[in-house]
Amino acid sequence: MRFERRLDDPHGDVPGSARVRQRNIDYNTQLAEACGFFARCRFDGNAVFNTAFVRSDITTRDYFHPSTAGQAKLATVTWGAAAAFVAG
């Protein structure tokens, strides 16, 4: 699915964004369910998906991918979720 962001529309492609968000929710639901069948499989409980981004967490190069700060935030969340796997 491709996003088309019109320069005159500060809200972007709202219907497209909603479809992609729902697709990710559906995918994560299936991933969590499938992971439950394997003893060594770990699911982060949607920790990364639920990470809130601010404007500085997104690169200005394409306004889609995480910036260095956004990547650091995701790494911290992922590391925390991985530590829970070891502790659990």
MDTraj code that builds the backbone (N, CA, C; nanometers):
import mdtraj as md
import numpy as np

residues = "MET ARG PHE GLU ARG ARG LEU ASP ASP PRO HIS GLY ASP VAL PRO GLY SER ALA ARG VAL ARG GLN ARG ASN ILE ASP TYR ASN THR GLN LEU ALA GLU ALA CYS GLY PHE PHE ALA ARG CYS ARG PHE ASP GLY ASN ALA VAL PHE ASN THR ALA PHE VAL ARG SER ASP ILE THR THR ARG ASP TYR PHE HIS PRO SER THR ALA GLY GLN ALA LYS LEU ALA THR VAL THR TRP GLY ALA ALA ALA ALA PHE VAL ALA GLY".split()
xyz = np.array([
    [0.0852, -0.1168, 0.0000],
    [0.0000, 0.0000, 0.0000],
    [0.0896, 0.1229, 0.0000],
    [0.0582, 0.2170, -0.0806],
    [0.1387, 0.3377, -0.0939],
    [0.0616, 0.4567, -0.0392],
    [0.1314, 0.5391, 0.0362],
    [0.0707, 0.6614, 0.0869],
    [0.0962, 0.7755, -0.0101],
    [-0.0042, 0.8529, -0.0323],
    [0.0102, 0.9737, -0.1123],
    [-0.0170, 1.0904, -0.0186],
    [0.0852, 1.1657, 0.0124],
    [0.0676, 1.2815, 0.0995],
    [0.0711, 1.4066, 0.0143],
    [-0.0399, 1.4710, 0.0055],
    [-0.0458, 1.5966, -0.0696],
    [0.0160, 1.7062, 0.0152],
    [0.0942, 1.7892, -0.0470],
    [0.1603, 1.8972, 0.0248],
    [0.0617, 1.9974, 0.0822],
    [-0.0566, 2.0084, 0.0226],
    [-0.1563, 2.1035, 0.0726],
    [-0.2490, 2.0407, 0.1773],
    [-0.2233, 1.9170, 0.2141],
    [-0.3065, 1.8468, 0.3121],
    [-0.2210, 1.8081, 0.4316],
    [-0.2231, 1.8866, 0.5394],
    [-0.1370, 1.8578, 0.6546],
    [-0.1746, 1.7297, 0.7284],
    [-0.2905, 1.6752, 0.7006],
    [-0.3346, 1.5545, 0.7694],
    [-0.2971, 1.4271, 0.6958],
    [-0.2449, 1.4401, 0.5759],
    [-0.2020, 1.3228, 0.5003],
    [-0.3186, 1.2374, 0.4560],
    [-0.2900, 1.1113, 0.4327],
    [-0.3878, 1.0146, 0.3831],
    [-0.4520, 0.9440, 0.5020],
    [-0.5530, 1.0056, 0.5623],
    [-0.6159, 0.9507, 0.6826],
    [-0.6789, 0.8139, 0.6574],
    [-0.7593, 0.7951, 0.5515],
    [-0.8157, 0.6611, 0.5282],
    [-0.7069, 0.5562, 0.5039],
    [-0.6049, 0.5915, 0.4292],
    [-0.4954, 0.4977, 0.4047],
    [-0.4214, 0.4642, 0.5323],
    [-0.3989, 0.5625, 0.6158],
    [-0.3308, 0.5409, 0.7430],
    [-0.4131, 0.4483, 0.8331],
    [-0.5427, 0.4670, 0.8343],
    [-0.6300, 0.3825, 0.9160],
    [-0.6257, 0.2379, 0.8670],
    [-0.6213, 0.2188, 0.7356],
    [-0.6135, 0.0820, 0.6815],
    [-0.4811, 0.0157, 0.7193],
    [-0.3735, 0.0898, 0.7084],
    [-0.2425, 0.0339, 0.7435],
    [-0.2367, 0.0039, 0.8931],
    [-0.2905, 0.0927, 0.9756],
    [-0.2919, 0.0694, 1.1204],
    [-0.3696, -0.0590, 1.1527],
    [-0.4867, -0.0756, 1.0909],
    [-0.5663, -0.1952, 1.1163],
    [-0.4950, -0.3200, 1.0669],
    [-0.4277, -0.3102, 0.9547],
    [-0.3517, -0.4241, 0.9032],
    [-0.2416, -0.4637, 1.0026],
    [-0.1764, -0.3663, 1.0614],
    [-0.0739, -0.3952, 1.1615],
    [-0.1331, -0.4576, 1.2872],
    [-0.2478, -0.4090, 1.3297],
    [-0.3153, -0.4683, 1.4463],
    [-0.3508, -0.6137, 1.4172],
    [-0.4065, -0.6397, 1.3003],
    [-0.4436, -0.7763, 1.2617],
    [-0.3197, -0.8662, 1.2556],
    [-0.2129, -0.8148, 1.1966],
    [-0.0886, -0.8915, 1.1872],
    [-0.0339, -0.9226, 1.3263],
    [-0.0303, -0.8230, 1.4143],
    [0.0215, -0.8457, 1.5489],
    [-0.0642, -0.9448, 1.6273],
    [-0.1952, -0.9428, 1.6052],
    [-0.2842, -1.0399, 1.6700],
    [-0.2495, -1.1812, 1.6256],
    [-0.2312, -1.1985, 1.4959],
    [-0.1938, -1.3307, 1.4437],
    [-0.0554, -1.3731, 1.4926],
    [0.0367, -1.2792, 1.4972],
    [0.1717, -1.3085, 1.5450],
    [0.1704, -1.3543, 1.6907],
    [0.0966, -1.2855, 1.7742],
    [0.0868, -1.3230, 1.9149],
    [0.0236, -1.4613, 1.9301],
    [-0.0805, -1.4866, 1.8520],
    [-0.1477, -1.6167, 1.8576],
    [-0.0539, -1.7285, 1.8127],
    [0.0141, -1.7093, 1.7024],
    [0.1052, -1.8121, 1.6513],
    [0.2211, -1.8351, 1.7478],
    [0.2681, -1.7296, 1.8078],
    [0.3802, -1.7399, 1.9009],
    [0.3429, -1.8260, 2.0225],
    [0.2166, -1.8230, 2.0585],
    [0.1702, -1.9010, 2.1726],
    [0.1842, -2.0520, 2.1545],
    [0.2043, -2.0972, 2.0324],
    [0.2187, -2.2395, 2.0050],
    [0.3611, -2.2909, 2.0242],
    [0.4551, -2.2008, 2.0463],
    [0.5959, -2.2399, 2.0551],
    [0.6547, -2.1941, 2.1876],
    [0.7162, -2.2875, 2.2591],
    [0.7689, -2.2589, 2.3927],
    [0.8734, -2.1477, 2.3928],
    [0.9567, -2.1401, 2.2925],
    [1.0651, -2.0418, 2.2912],
    [1.0307, -1.9130, 2.2150],
    [0.9108, -1.9029, 2.1648],
    [0.8694, -1.7825, 2.0933],
    [0.8277, -1.6757, 2.1946],
    [0.8694, -1.5545, 2.1702],
    [0.8337, -1.4436, 2.2582],
    [0.7701, -1.3323, 2.1760],
    [0.6666, -1.2762, 2.2283],
    [0.5978, -1.1636, 2.1653],
    [0.6087, -1.0457, 2.2606],
    [0.6317, -0.9274, 2.2095],
    [0.6551, -0.8106, 2.2944],
    [0.5285, -0.7489, 2.3526],
    [0.4138, -0.8130, 2.3312],
    [0.2895, -0.7591, 2.3862],
    [0.2520, -0.6244, 2.3252],
    [0.2938, -0.6042, 2.2013],
    [0.2682, -0.4802, 2.1281],
    [0.3470, -0.3606, 2.1812],
    [0.4554, -0.3859, 2.2534],
    [0.5360, -0.2764, 2.3095],
    [0.5862, -0.1820, 2.2004],
    [0.6401, -0.2369, 2.0928],
    [0.6920, -0.1517, 1.9849],
    [0.5764, -0.0842, 1.9121],
    [0.4718, -0.1576, 1.8826],
    [0.3560, -0.1004, 1.8128],
    [0.2956, 0.0154, 1.8918],
    [0.2917, 0.0037, 2.0231],
    [0.2300, 0.1054, 2.1083],
    [0.3230, 0.2219, 2.1428],
    [0.4436, 0.2211, 2.0918],
    [0.5370, 0.3291, 2.1194],
    [0.4876, 0.4576, 2.0540],
    [0.4727, 0.5608, 2.1357],
    [0.4261, 0.6900, 2.0850],
    [0.5442, 0.7681, 2.0276],
    [0.5258, 0.8183, 1.9082],
    [0.6279, 0.8982, 1.8421],
    [0.5888, 1.0457, 1.8471],
    [0.6887, 1.1290, 1.8589],
    [0.6718, 1.2730, 1.8436],
    [0.7386, 1.3124, 1.7118],
    [0.7178, 1.4331, 1.6696],
    [0.7684, 1.4777, 1.5395],
    [0.9178, 1.4512, 1.5227],
    [0.9972, 1.4726, 1.6268],
    [1.1427, 1.4548, 1.6158],
    [1.1837, 1.3078, 1.6041],
    [1.0908, 1.2164, 1.6262],
    [1.1201, 1.0728, 1.6119],
    [1.1103, 1.0257, 1.4668],
    [1.0642, 1.1133, 1.3781],
    [1.0486, 1.0793, 1.2358],
    [1.1483, 1.1633, 1.1551],
    [1.2159, 1.0992, 1.0622],
    [1.3132, 1.1714, 0.9805],
    [1.2446, 1.2702, 0.8874],
    [1.3108, 1.3809, 0.8630],
    [1.2580, 1.4792, 0.7682],
    [1.2977, 1.4440, 0.6253],
    [1.3744, 1.3392, 0.6100],
    [1.4152, 1.2972, 0.4752],
    [1.2952, 1.2463, 0.3962],
    [1.2117, 1.1618, 0.4591],
    [1.0947, 1.1096, 0.3881],
    [0.9671, 1.1172, 0.4723],
    [0.9773, 1.1684, 0.5940],
    [0.8623, 1.1822, 0.6844],
    [0.7886, 1.0497, 0.7049],
    [0.8631, 0.9417, 0.7048],
    [0.8051, 0.8085, 0.7241],
    [0.8895, 0.7243, 0.8189],
    [1.0185, 0.7183, 0.7947],
    [1.1068, 0.6324, 0.8734],
    [1.1524, 0.7011, 1.0016],
    [1.1883, 0.6212, 1.1021],
    [1.2362, 0.6808, 1.2278],
    [1.3666, 0.7590, 1.2070],
    [1.3769, 0.8690, 1.2782],
    [1.5016, 0.9449, 1.2824],
    [1.5981, 0.8710, 1.3754],
    [1.7152, 0.9260, 1.3950],
    [1.8097, 0.8657, 1.4898],
    [1.7468, 0.8592, 1.6283],
    [1.6776, 0.9650, 1.6678],
    [1.6103, 0.9661, 1.7979],
    [1.4989, 0.8609, 1.8029],
    [1.4243, 0.8480, 1.6939],
    [1.3176, 0.7476, 1.6879],
    [1.3726, 0.6067, 1.6928],
    [1.4844, 0.5839, 1.6256],
    [1.5481, 0.4526, 1.6295],
    [1.5964, 0.4211, 1.7707],
    [1.6509, 0.5210, 1.8382],
    [1.6966, 0.5008, 1.9762],
    [1.5781, 0.4679, 2.0676],
    [1.4666, 0.5370, 2.0463],
    [1.3469, 0.5102, 2.1265],
    [1.2988, 0.3668, 2.1042],
    [1.2924, 0.3239, 1.9770],
    [1.2492, 0.1870, 1.9469],
    [1.3463, 0.0838, 2.0043],
    [1.4750, 0.1128, 1.9990],
    [1.5745, 0.0207, 2.0548],
    [1.5552, 0.0063, 2.2050],
    [1.5271, 0.1166, 2.2735],
    [1.5049, 0.1119, 2.4181],
    [1.3815, 0.0281, 2.4518],
    [1.2747, 0.0482, 2.3760],
    [1.1510, -0.0285, 2.3978],
    [1.1762, -0.1773, 2.3706],
    [1.2447, -0.2061, 2.2605],
    [1.2731, -0.3445, 2.2240],
    [1.3612, -0.4099, 2.3294],
    [1.4625, -0.3389, 2.3750],
    [1.5524, -0.3918, 2.4770],
    [1.4744, -0.4234, 2.6050],
    [1.3853, -0.3333, 2.6436],
    [1.3033, -0.3563, 2.7638],
    [1.2148, -0.4785, 2.7488],
    [1.1559, -0.4956, 2.6313],
    [1.0709, -0.6126, 2.6075],
    [1.1556, -0.7402, 2.6079],
    [1.2764, -0.7335, 2.5533],
    [1.3652, -0.8514, 2.5511],
    [1.4090, -0.8872, 2.6928],
    [1.4310, -0.7872, 2.7760],
    [1.4704, -0.8146, 2.9149],
    [1.3575, -0.8875, 2.9883],
    [1.2332, -0.8525, 2.9546],
    [1.1189, -0.9222, 3.0155],
    [1.1168, -1.0681, 2.9716],
    [1.1616, -1.0979, 2.8498],
    [1.1651, -1.2355, 2.8032],
    [1.2630, -1.3171, 2.8881],
    [1.3777, -1.2596, 2.9169],
    [1.4795, -1.3290, 2.9951],
    [1.4320, -1.3489, 3.1378],
    [1.3709, -1.2459, 3.1951],
    [1.3233, -1.2525, 3.3334],
    [1.2076, -1.3493, 3.3469],
    [1.1266, -1.3598, 3.2418],
    [1.0054, -1.4421, 3.2480],
    [1.0373, -1.5820, 3.2243],
])
top = md.Topology()
chain = top.add_chain()
for i, resn in enumerate(residues, 1):
    res = top.add_residue(resn, chain, resSeq=i)
    for name in ("N", "CA", "C"):
        top.add_atom(name, md.element.get_by_symbol(name[0]), res)
traj = md.Trajectory(xyz[None], top)
